[in-house]
Amino acid sequence: MLRSPIAKILLGVIVVIALLGLLRYRPWQSSKNAATTNETADARPQLNVGYLPVTCHLTCPVTDFATQTSKDTRFESQRFTDFPTVVESIKSGRLDATFMIAPLAMKLREQGVPVKILYLGHRDGSTVMVREDLPAKDLRDLRGKTFAIPSKYSNQNLVIHKLMEDQGVKAEEIRFVEMPPPDMPGALAAKAIDAYFVGEPHAAKAELDGSGRVLYHAKDIWPHFISCVLVVTEKLIRERPEVVRDLVRGIAESGEWAETHRLEAAKVAAPYFRQDEKVVRYVLTQPPDRVSYRMLTPSDEDMQQIHDMALKSHILEKPIEMKDLIDRSFIPKEIKAAPISVQ
């Protein structure tokens, strides 16, 4: 009578010890995974860099891909789907480097958030899409319609309002809504919105599935259009300047590589964006100048133009000195294509 309970207790103890052993040594983990864990924990510096799944930020995942096997700093790209979450991550200290829309970076600086613009993400690469069944030929034809933008702090918002002004369209004649870029093609297909202005590939997706058509390419409205910039906290610059230097060099070299290896760049970026590769490939090749990754040094003139438009539209409440906003000291003097091999 006594042996049975004791036996059960002993058996239970043995099972618990065995489970603890399994949890400690994880025999289900392959040697490959173990090796990856060891490599991640190597002596290389590491930094998370925020991005959205838009081709304006393509050099971020490309740099991630390039540094997986490099001997320099490991840059881990961190995917976001909207800019408010990026801002919150910067403000809370969870993120020290990210791509974001240029006027939003200026707004953060105005609010006293210690960030600097170090580099550009791209040139051009944004598109105005309208529903395929709408006969609109310009913005005047979108009076009374619903138009989606990534954020009121976006250059897309500034540029589209400037174009409305040029065409005599009043602000209240178009209903603007803010929407995460990945949601825009589906909203257009469902006729929840009538048009949108966004970074690729979220315009090309609607173009390819037949739910939308191009009304304007950004380059046709504003040649060498800038939407997004690389933003880094002053804390990171102060505490890890060599990592910052590696980051800017990596972004610059990834951009030069993407410019001359567009098909390979689409293959690399598509899994990060969680997009069909053919959509990203279409953006990078149809036409080839739809988006560019050259001339990415932020000039005072470029930033001042955006700054002045943001002031005029009351996105900014007070002027910002360009010397307080931009730091070009980390940009390499010579930019060569990153040594990336894609199988």
C-alpha positions, 0 to 999 in steps of 0.5 A, spaced: 500 500 500 505 504 501 510 502 495 505 505 490 504 512 492 512 512 493 513 509 486 509 515 483 512 520 487 519 518 485 517 517 478 514 524 478 521 527 480 525 523 475 520 526 469 521 533 472 529 532 472 528 529 465 524 535 463 529 540 466 535 537 462 531 537 456 530 545 457 537 546 458 540 542 453 535 543 447 537 537 443 531 538 438 536 544 436 540 543 430 547 544 430 546 549 424 541 553 429 546 552 435 552 555 430 547 561 428 546 563 435 554 563 436 555 567 430 550 572 433 553 572 439 560 573 436 564 579 438 561 584 432 558 590 434 550 589 432 545 594 431 537 594 430 535 599 424 528 600 423 524 601 416 517 600 413 516 595 407 517 601 402 522 601 396 524 608 399 527 604 405 530 598 400 537 599 402 536 597 410 534 590 408 539 590 403 544 592 408 542 587 413 543 581 408 550 584 406 552 584 413 549 577 415 556 574 413 561 580 413 566 581 418 564 588 420 558 591 424 551 586 424 545 591 422 539 587 423 533 590 420 527 591 424 520 591 420 515 596 422 508 598 418 507 605 420 510 611 422 507 612 429 510 606 432 517 608 429 516 614 433 514 611 439 520 606 439 525 612 438 522 616 443 522 610 448 529 609 447 528 602 444 530 604 437 537 608 435 537 608 428 531 608 423 528 610 416 523 615 416 519 621 412 523 627 412 518 632 415 517 627 421 524 627 422 524 635 423 518 634 427 521 630 432 527 635 432 522 641 433 519 637 439 526 636 442 528 629 440 535 629 439 536 626 432 540 627 426 539 626 419 545 622 416 543 620 409 537 619 404 533 613 403 532 614 396 530 619 390 523 618 387 520 612 388 513 614 390 507 614 386 500 617 386 494 611 384 487 612 383 482 607 382 482 604 375 474 605 374 475 613 375 476 617 369 481 622 373 486 625 369 489 630 374 487 632 382 482 637 379 478 630 378 479 628 385 474 633 388 469 630 393 474 623 393 477 620 399 485 620 398 490 616 403 497 618 405 502 615 409 502 621 414 500 628 415 508 629 416 510 625 410 513 629 403 507 626 400 502 630 404 506 636 402 507 635 395 500 633 394 497 639 397 502 644 393 500 640 387 493 642 389 494 649 390 497 649 383 491 646 380 486 651 384 484 645 388 482 647 395 484 643 401 477 641 403 475 639 396 479 632 397 478 628 404 485 626 406 486 620 411 492 617 414 493 609 412 499 605 413 502 604 406 501 596 406 494 597 407 493 602 401 492 597 395 487 593 399 483 599 401 483 601 393 481 595 391 475 595 396 473 602 394 474 604 401 479 610 398 479 613 391 486 614 390 493 614 394 500 617 394 505 612 397 512 609 396 513 603 392 511 597 391 505 599 394 503 603 388 505 597 383 501 592 387 495 596 385 497 597 378 499 590 377 493 587 380 488 592 375 485 595 381 489 602 380 492 606 375 498 611 375 496 618 376 503 621 377 510 618 378 513 623 384 519 624 379 514 628 374 511 632 380 518 634 383 524 631 380 529 627 385 523 627 390 525 625 397 521 622 402 525 618 407 531 619 410 536 615 415 535 618 422 540 616 428 539 619 435 545 623 438 546 618 443 548 613 438 552 618 435 556 620 441 557 613 444 558 608 438 560 613 432 564 607 429 558 603 428 554 609 426 560 610 420 559 603 419 551 604 418 552 610 413 557 606 409 553 600 409 547 604 407 551 608 401 554 601 398 548 598 398 544 603 395 550 603 389 549 596 389 542 596 388 542 601 383 546 596 378 543 590 381 536 591 380 533 584 379 538 581 385 536 587 389 528 585 388 530 578 390 533 580 396 528 585 399 522 581 397 522 577 403 523 583 408 518 586 405 513 580 405 511 582 397 511 578 391 518 578 388 515 580 381 512 586 384 518 589 387 522 587 381 517 591 377 518 597 381 525 597 380 525 596 372 519 599 370 521 604 368 528 604 371 528 611 373 522 610 377 526 610 384 534 611 385 539 610 390 544 615 388 545 622 390 543 620 397 547 626 401 542 630 404 544 637 402 541 644 406 538 646 399 533 639 399 532 639 406 531 647 407 525 646 401 522 641 405 522 645 411 519 651 408 514 647 406 512 644 412 512 651 416 507 653 411 503 647 412 503 648 419 506 641 420 512 645 423 511 651 428 518 654 428 524 654 424 530 649 425 537 650 423 540 645 418 546 645 422 542 642 428 538 637 423 543 634 419 550 631 420 554 629 414 560 627 417 559 620 417 558 619 409 564 616 406 568 620 401 568 614 396 562 610 395 563 603 391 558 597 391 557 593 396 560 586 395 553 582 395 552 575 392 545 573 391 544 565 389 
